[in-house]
Amino acid sequence: MELETSRTTESRASFVVGERMFHVVTEVVTVRSATGRIFSVFVSPIALLVLEPNSSYVVSLTDEEFTVEDLLSRVPELKGKTLSLRDR
């Protein structure tokens, strides 16, 4: 049986504390058969993107260092969220 592995970086969960918005950035690894049947999925949080009214920064949850620009390039849908917060 031939297996295919895919790896994506996503941000599906967000929460707000005061004026700060937090986006949880996760790495998702999926193992599928050649026919598309999913055998396993590993979801690991890798960073928090923290957005404040006048700034944004990253808190890494792994040993890897990230910048805001790194996360925006890996998860393009976050770009619109950072711009909308600055427009408030």
N, C-alpha and C positions, 0 to 999 in steps of 0.2 A: 504494500500500500504506500503510495506516494503522498507525502504531507507538504503543505505550503505554510509558511509562516509570514505574517505581516505585522508590522510595527507602526503605530501611529501615536501622535501626541495630540491630546484633546483637552478641552476645558468644558465640562458639562455642569459642574456645580459651582455656585456662587453664593455668597452671603454678605450681608452688610452689618457693620458694627459702627454706630455713630455715623461719622462722615466718610468712613473707610469702606471700600468695596473690595472683597477678597474673591479671587478666582482660583479655584483649585485646578492645577494643571497635572494631568495624568499621562502616563505612558501605557498604551494598551497593546499587548501582544496576543495575536489570535493564531491558533493552529487549526488548519482545515485540511480535509482530504481534497484530492483533485476534483471530486464531484461537488465540493462546497460545504460538506457536512462539517460543522464545528466540533472539534474535539476538546479544546480548552481555550480559556481566555484568562490572561493575567492582567490585572489592572493595578498599577502602582502610582501613588501620588509622588510627583517629583519636585513640585514647587508651588508656592503661593504667589500670585501676582497681586500686589496690594496697590489699589488706586485711591489716592487722596485728591481733594479738590485742586491742589497746586503741584502735586508730584506723584510719581509712581515708582515702585521698586519691587524687587523679587526677593523672596525668602526661599532658599533652596532647602528641600527636604531630603536631599541625597548629598553625596560627596562632590557632585558636579556643581560648578559655578555657572550661573545663568545671569544674563542681563535682560532688561525689559525687551530690548531689540531681538535677542535670541528667541524669547518666547513668542513675540509677535510674528517672527518669521516662521516658527514651527507651528503656530496655531493662528492662522490669518484672521479667523473670526473674532479674535480678541482685539484686533486693531480698531474695529468699529466701537467696541465697548469702551476702550480707553478714550477715544475721541468724544463719545457722548457724555462721559463723566466730566470731562474738562469744559464742555459747553454748558453744564448746569449752572 
